[in-house]
Amino acid sequence: MKIAETREHSTEELHNLLEEMRRRLFDLRAQAVTEKLENPTQLTKTKRDIARILTVLSERHVINVESVQHHLEKQHVAKVAGAT
């Protein structure tokens, strides 16, 4: 994802993308540990995408990014627990 593409998203979409990218990074790290990762450059690309999203949020003077992410994570966990 390019920085121009990242800037086109709304702030709420960026928060959702950030959550998605962090989950993806977690999954990629797990695959790397179990040696099932086909393309190791995916780790670096995902980290850079996360950095781009954080940069755009910083440019927009969004504060408390981590607390918003924590809140979104709680919602996701509650949604998953309710679905099962």
DABELHU-V591294 format. One record per residue. N is the residue number from 1. RES is the residue in one letter. PHI is phi in radians with two decimals (999 if undefined). PSI is psi in whole degrees, -180 to 180 (NA if undefined). OMEGA is omega in degrees with one decimal (999 if undefined). Layout:
# DABELHU-V591294
n: [N	N]
res: [RES	RES]
phi: [PHI	PHI]
psi: [PSI	PSI]
omega: [OMEGA	OMEGA]
This chain:
# DABELHU-V591294
n: [1	2	3	4	5	6	7	8	9	10	11	12	13	14	15	16	17	18	19	20	21	22	23	24	25	26	27	28	29	30	31	32	33	34	35	36	37	38	39	40	41	42	43	44	45	46	47	48	49	50	51	52	53	54	55	56	57	58	59	60	61	62	63	64	65	66	67	68	69	70	71	72	73	74	75	76	77	78	79	80	81	82	83	84]
res: [M	K	I	A	E	T	R	E	H	S	T	E	E	L	H	N	L	L	E	E	M	R	R	R	L	F	D	L	R	A	Q	A	V	T	E	K	L	E	N	P	T	Q	L	T	K	T	K	R	D	I	A	R	I	L	T	V	L	S	E	R	H	V	I	N	V	E	S	V	Q	H	H	L	E	K	Q	H	V	A	K	V	A	G	A	T]
phi: [999	-1.49	-1.13	-1.11	-1.14	-1.15	-1.19	-1.27	-1.39	-1.31	-1.09	-1.12	-1.10	-1.13	-1.10	-1.17	-1.10	-1.08	-1.08	-1.09	-1.16	-1.17	-1.14	-1.10	-1.08	-1.04	-1.09	-1.13	-1.13	-1.11	-1.14	-1.14	-1.17	-1.52	1.05	-1.89	-1.40	-1.32	-2.20	-1.12	-1.24	-1.08	-1.05	-1.13	-1.09	-1.17	-1.07	-1.19	-1.09	-1.07	-1.12	-1.11	-1.10	-1.12	-1.13	-1.13	-1.09	-1.16	-1.09	-1.49	1.03	-1.39	-1.87	1.03	-1.05	-1.16	-1.21	-1.14	-1.11	-1.11	-1.12	-1.11	-1.12	-1.07	-1.10	-1.12	-1.11	-1.13	-1.16	-1.16	-1.16	-1.27	-1.35	-1.64]
psi: [130	161	-36	-40	-38	-40	-20	-20	153	168	-41	-41	-37	-39	-42	-40	-41	-44	-44	-43	-38	-38	-41	-42	-41	-47	-41	-39	-40	-41	-37	-38	-40	6	34	8	118	-40	101	-19	-14	-34	-50	-43	-41	-41	-40	-37	-41	-43	-39	-43	-45	-35	-46	-41	-38	-40	-32	5	38	127	162	45	-42	-37	-36	-42	-40	-41	-43	-38	-42	-42	-42	-44	-42	-39	-42	-42	-35	-27	-22	NA]
omega: [179.2	-178.2	178.6	177.4	-179.3	-178.4	-179.7	-177.7	174.9	-179.3	179.2	177.8	178.8	177.4	178.7	176.9	179.8	177.9	179.7	-179.4	178.9	175.7	179.3	178.4	177.3	179.3	179.7	178.0	177.7	177.5	179.8	-179.8	-178.9	177.5	177.2	-178.9	-176.7	-176.2	-176.8	179.4	177.4	177.8	-178.3	-179.9	-180.0	177.5	179.4	176.6	177.0	179.6	178.0	179.7	179.0	177.9	179.9	176.9	177.6	177.7	179.9	179.0	176.0	-179.7	177.7	-179.9	-177.5	178.9	175.8	178.8	178.8	178.4	178.5	179.1	178.1	178.7	-179.6	-179.9	179.4	179.8	179.3	-179.4	178.9	-179.0	-177.6	999]
